[in-house]
Amino acid sequence: MADSQNENIDATQFVTVDIYDQTYRLRGQDPEYIHQLADVVDTKMRAVAVQGKSVDSLRVAVLAALNIADELASLEQRYNSLMGAQKENVRDRASRLNGLLDAVLSEERKIS
């Protein structure tokens, strides 16, 4: 188990990203993905800064984080409602198939 932990540590790389005119050195296994995430955060922070009057980067970061959290919550809610509908559809189909299976088995018993 210790070997697999060492392999995971060895697979991580340092990646330098710029977010809202600040440079951060991050560590991860997928530099391209880390850059994509940093771009999302940077874009969101700049959008918040344009809309607001504050130049305080901490305030901009918190407002950007709230916007990102809101987007995530909306997506989760949409995903869960879709999954709920799909689960109901699967239950209905399973119930119908169960009825068909019962009918087939009942016919087989009559024939035997």
HELIX and SHEET records of a PDB file:
HELIX    1   1 ALA A    2  ALA A   11  1                                  10    
HELIX    2   2 PRO A   31  GLN A   51  1                                  21    
HELIX    3   3 SER A   57  ILE A  111  1                                  55    
SHEET    1   A 2 GLN A  13  ILE A  19  0                                        
SHEET    2   A 2 GLN A  22  GLY A  28 -1                                        
END                                                                             
